[in-house]
Amino acid sequence: MVETLSAGAARRIALAAQGFGRPAPTRVGTRQLNGLFDRLGLLQIDSVNVFERSHYLPGFARLGPYDKTLLDRLTFSPGSPRSESGYTEVWAHEAAFVPVRDWPLFRFRHRRFHEKYLAGKDSWGLNAGAETIEWLRAELATRGPLAASEIEHDANVRQGPWWGWSEVKQGLEVMFRAGELATAGRVRFERRYALAEQVLPASVISSDPPDAEAVRELVRRSVRALGIGTLSDIADYYRLYTSETKAALAELVGAGEVERVHVRGWERGGRPLAAYVPAGVRVPRAISAAAVLSPFDPVVWERERLLRMFGMHYRIEIYTPAPKRVYGYYTMPVLVDDEIVGRVDLKSDRQAGALRVQAAWAEEGRSPGAIAERLAPVLRSAAAWQGLDDVVVAGRGDLSPALAADLR
C-alpha cells in the first residue's frame, strides 16, 4: 500500500532535506560549506549581483552569515590540477559548482552536447566554426588557462543570438559544455577556461561510468536532496530526461532505496501524482527557519513544484520592463518555518552603505506583522553580512509598513 502524506509533512521533509530546521552553527568554516555541497549536490551560478550573486545565498539561508572568501577559495581559486576533494563547474541544473569527483557523472551529457553542437547536427545559431574551435584548442594547449577576454582573435567581437557573445566566447562555451574544457577558477567572476586535462585529476578524466549508471546516481542524489518530489521534480534537479529518470526511479524503488508515496492535494487532472522519498525518510515534527531564498535556490527553482508545495506563484522579473513588473526587479521568496509567506526585492547599495528593501509583499492571507517580526532580524543579518550599516525600506508593497516599523 502506498503511504499518503499530508501537504505539511511533505513541506517539512523537503525543507529538512535541504538543510533547514537545523541549529545555525556558531562558526561557519570550510567544513560547514563542504557539508552544504554534500546536502545540495550543487550551487547554481548566476551573474546578477543586485543584492548578492546567487551561489553565495543558499549558504546564508541555511548557515547564516559566513565569510564569502571561504567559498571563493573552494570554487574560484585556480588549481592545476584540482584535487578530487575540490570543486569545479559543469552544466548540472544550469551552470553550477559541483564536487570535482562528480564530474564523470556528467560525461553522458558532455557527449550529448558534443553531438548536438560540435558534430554539426544543431548549431542553435552558433557562429563559432570548426576553424575557431581548432584554433582555441591549440591556443589553450600552448598558453594554458585563459579567460575569453585574454584571447586575441579577429572573431572576438560580440555578435549573434548567443547572448551577444563573440565567436571566441561561443566556441569556449560550447567546448566547456561538451566537457572538452573545464574551469580553471574565476577572476572577478570571469570564468577561466582550460583543457580538461590541464586542471582535472587524471583519475577523474579517466572515469567514464555507463550512461544508465550515471543517470541512476544523479536520480539517487536528486531524491536525497529534494527529500520528496514527483518524477518531473526529480528529473529537473539535474535536468535529466523524464524517460531516463523514470527508468532509474523504477530501479531504485525495486532496490529498496526509494519509496513511492502520495501527498494530499498533489494532483494532476484530478488524479493523485506519484511522489518519491528516500527509503525510511522521517517526517520532522516541525521546522524552525527564517530566510530569504535566491531565485536560483533548489527550494524554489522549479516553479511548478513551488506552486504545488508552497502555494506560491513566482516569476523573476529582471527581464520584465520596469513598468510591467508586479513585485520588483530581484524579488526573493521569504521562508518562515515550513511556509513561504512573502517576497522582498533587495538591493545592496554599497555607495550609501545600506541594504535597500525596494518592495516587500505578504502572500495572500498572511499577516504582515507576523512576517515582519521574523523577517526583520534576517535583513539586519543580511546587511551586516554584506558589510552594510543600515536597512532602508522603500515603502512599496503591503509588507513594507510593518517591516519598516519592526526595523525601527
N, C-alpha and C positions, 0 to 999 in steps of 0.2 A: 504494500500500500504506500502511495506517495504521500509524504508528510505535507501538511498545509501550514504555512506560517502567516502570521499577521503582517500587515504592511510595516508596523512599527518594529517588529522583530527583524524584518529584512533590512530596514534602515540601520539598525544597531549593528547587525552582522557586517554590513558593508562598511560602516564608519570604523568599527573596531579593526577590520582587516586593513584599512588604510592608515591605521595608527592613531586614531582619535580616541579620546576617553582614557588615555594613559597619563599618569602624572608627568608634568613637564620636568625634564632633567634640570638639576641645579646648575650644570655646566654643559654646554654643547661643544663637543670636540669631534675629531675625525671618527671616533668610534660610533657616535650617535649618527653622524652623516652616512657612514657606511651602513648602519642599520636602516636608515631611511631608504637607501638603494635596495637593500635586501627585501624590504617590505613592498616597495612600489615597483621595483624592477627597472625603472627608468625615470628620468626627469626630462619633460618636454622642453625644447628650446624655442624661444620666440624673441624677435628683435625689439618689440615695443618696450619702451623704457619710461613711460609717462609716470608710473609710480615706482616700479622695480621690474627688472627682467624676470620673466615667468619662472625660470628654473630655480631661482632663489626662494620663491614663495611657498612651495609645499613644505619646505623645511621650517619656515617661520610659522606656518599654520599649525604644524604638528609639534614642533620642538620649542617654539618661542624664539626670542632674539638670539642670534648667533653671529659669529664672525664670518662674514661672507668670503674673506680671503682664504679660509679653510676649504670651502667648497671650490674656490678658484684653483687652489693647489691640486685638488683631486681631479678637476675636469679641464682646466685651461692650460696648466703648465706643460711646456714641451717636454717630451721624453723620447729617447731614441736608444733602444726600443722601449716601449711601455711594458711594465710587468703585467702578469695576468691578474694581479690584485688591483690594478688601476682602472681607469675609466676612459672610454672613447666615445665617438659619436657614430650613430647609424640612423637610418630611417626605420624607426620602430613603430610607434603610433604615428608620429610625424618625426621630424628631426629631433633626436633625443640623445642624452647621455646615457650610456649603459655600461655595465662592467666589461672590461676587455675580454674576460673569459667567455662572455656571452656572444661575442662577435661571430663565431662559427654558426650560431643558431640562425643567422640571417643570410647565410650563404645561398640558400634556395631563392631568397628574394633578390640577392645580387644577380643571380643567373637570369631571373625573370626580367629584371631591369635591363641587363646587358642585351638580352634577346630583343627586347622591345625597342630600345633606343640606340644601341650601338651596332646592332646587326641589321638595321635599316628597315625593320618591319613597321615602325610607327615613330616618326620623328617628333610628333607633338609640337610642331613649329620650331624645332631645334635648328639653329643656324650653324652650330659647330660641326664642320665637316670632318671627314676621315683624316685629312692632312693636318688639321688643327689638333685633333686628338693625338696623332702620332708625334707631332711636334711637342705637345705638352708632356707626353711620356718621356721623351728624350731630355727635355728641359729639367724635369724633376729628377730624373736619374743622374744628371750631371751636377745640378746645383743643390739638390736636397730640398727639404720642405720650403714651400713658398706660399704666400698669400696671393690672391688674384691680382692685387694692386702692385705686386712686386714683379709681375711678369710683363715684359715689354713685347708688344706684338702689334702689328698694324690692324689686327682684328679686335684689339682691346678697346672698343667703343660700344657704348650702350645702344641696344637695338632689339627689335623683335618682341614676341609675346612672353618670353620667359622673364617676367618682371623687369623688362628693360635691360637684362643682363647683356654684357658684351659676349662676343663669341668665345673668348678665352674663359670667362666665368661660366658660361653654359657648358663648355667642354669639361672644365674641372668638376662642375656639379654633377654632371651625368656620370663621369668616371667614379666620383665619390659614391653615388647612389648604387652603382654597379659593383662596388666593392674593390675596384682596382686601386682606388686611392683611399686613404684613411686620414683622420685628422692628426695634426702634429701640434695640437693646442690652439689657443686663440690669443691674439694681441688686440686690446681694445675692442673685443668682441668679434674681430675679423678672423675667420677660420683660416688656418694654415694647412695646406694640402701636402700630402706626401704619398709616394708609392707605399702601398700597404706593408710591403716587406721592410721598408725603412723605419717604421715606427711600431709595428706589432710584433710580439714574440713569435719565433718560428713555430712553437707548439700551437699557437692559435692559428697561424696561417695554414698549417698543415692539416688542421682538423676540419673535416667536412662531413658532418653527420647526414644520413639519408634524409631526404625532404620530409617524409612522414614522421620520422623520429624528431626532427627539429620542430615541426609544427606541433606535435604532441606535447613536447616540453614547453613550448610557448603557451599552449592552451592550459596546461597544468599551472603555469605561473599566473596566467590571467585569472583563473578561478581563485587561486590563493590571494591575489592582490585585490580583486573585486569583493571577495567574500561571498557574494551571491550575484548571479547575473543570468540573463537569458542567453540563448545562442547568439543573438546579434550583439549583445553587450560583450560577450567573451571574445567573439571574433574581432570586435572593434579595438580591443585593448592593444593588440599588436597588428591591427589592420590585416587580418587573415581573411581568406575566402571563407564564406559561410559553409560551403560544402566540405572543405578540409577540416574546419573546426567541428562540424557535426560528426564526422568520422572519428576525430580524435576524442571527442567527448564520449562517444559510444564506447571506445576502448577504455577510457579512464573510469567510466561507470562500471564496465564489466570487470575491471581490475579492483574495484572497491575503493578507488582513490577519490572519486567524486560521487555525490548523491544527487538525485533528481528530486525537486520539491515544487510545490505550488505556493504562490503568495496571493492572499486575498486581495482582489482588486487589480491584479496584473492580468489583463485580458486583452485579446485582440479579436475583433469580430464576434464578441460575445462568448468566446471560448477562452479557458484559462491558458496562460502562457507557461510553458515549462521553464523552470529555473534550475540552476545548478549551484551546489555548495561543496566545499571541501568535506570529505567524509569525516563525520564526528564533530562538525563545527558546533561551537557553543554559542548560544544566544545571550549576549550581555543583558543584564537586568536594567542597566541604564548607561547612557553615555553623557559624560560631563565635558563640554567643549565650548569654546567661543573663538571664532576665527573668521577671517576674510579669505576667500578662495580665489586663486588665479583663474581666469577663464580657461586655462590650459591645465588645471588640476585634474587628476584622474576621477575625482568625485563628480565633476561637472562637465567633463569634456564631451561626453556622449549625451547630447541634448535630449534625445527621446527617453533615455534612462533617467535623466534628471527630472523630467516631467512626470514619468511614471512613479518614481521613487519618492520625490520630494514635492511634487505638485508645482514646480517652478517652470514657467515658460521663459527661456533665457536665450538671448542673442547678443553677441558682442557687436557694438555699434561703431567700431573705429573706422569701418569702411562706409558708414552711412553719412550722407551730407548732414552737417550740423543742424540745419533747420528741421530735418526729419527724425533726429534722434529723440527717443522717448525717455530713456533713463540717463544717458550720458555716454561719454567717449569710451571710458575704460571701466565699466561697472563690474564689481566683484560681488558674487553671492556672499551673504552673511550666514554663517553656520552658528547656531546656538543649540547646544546639546545634540539631539538627533534630528533636528529640523533646520531647513533653510528658511529664514524668516524675513530676509530683506536683501537689499543690494546697495552698494555705495560706489560712487565714482571718485576715485582717488587720484591725486597728482602730487608728486614731490616737488615743491617749489624751493629749489636749493638756494636760489638767489635771496629769497625772503626768509629762508630758514624755517619754512612751515610746510606741514602736510595739509593739503587743501582737500576738504571733502566737498567736491563740486556739486554733488547731489547725493541724497540719501532717501531711500524708499523702503517702506514696510510692505511685505507681501500682504495680499488681501486677507482680512480677518485678523491680522496680527496687531498687537498693542505696541505703538511706537515707544511708549515709556518703558515697557519691559525690555524691548530690544536695545534701546539706548543705554540702559543700565549695564547690560552685558557687553555692548559694543564699545563704549567709551574707553574702558581700560585697554582693549585691544588696539584702538587707534593711538592712544598715548604710547603704548609699547612700540607700535609700528613707526611712529615718528622718531622715537629715540633710537630705534634700530637703524633708521635712515640718517641719523645724525642731525635731525631737525628739532628745533626748540619748541614748536607750537603746533597745535591742530586748529585749523580755521574752517568753520562750516559756512558754506556759501549761502545756504538758505533754501536751495531748490529741493523739492521732494517732501513728502508728508512725514518722513522720519527726521528731517533736519531740525525743526524746532526743539524736539525732545533731546536730540543728540547734542545740540549746541548748549542746552541747559545743563545736561549732565557733564559736559566737558568744562563748563564754567565752575 
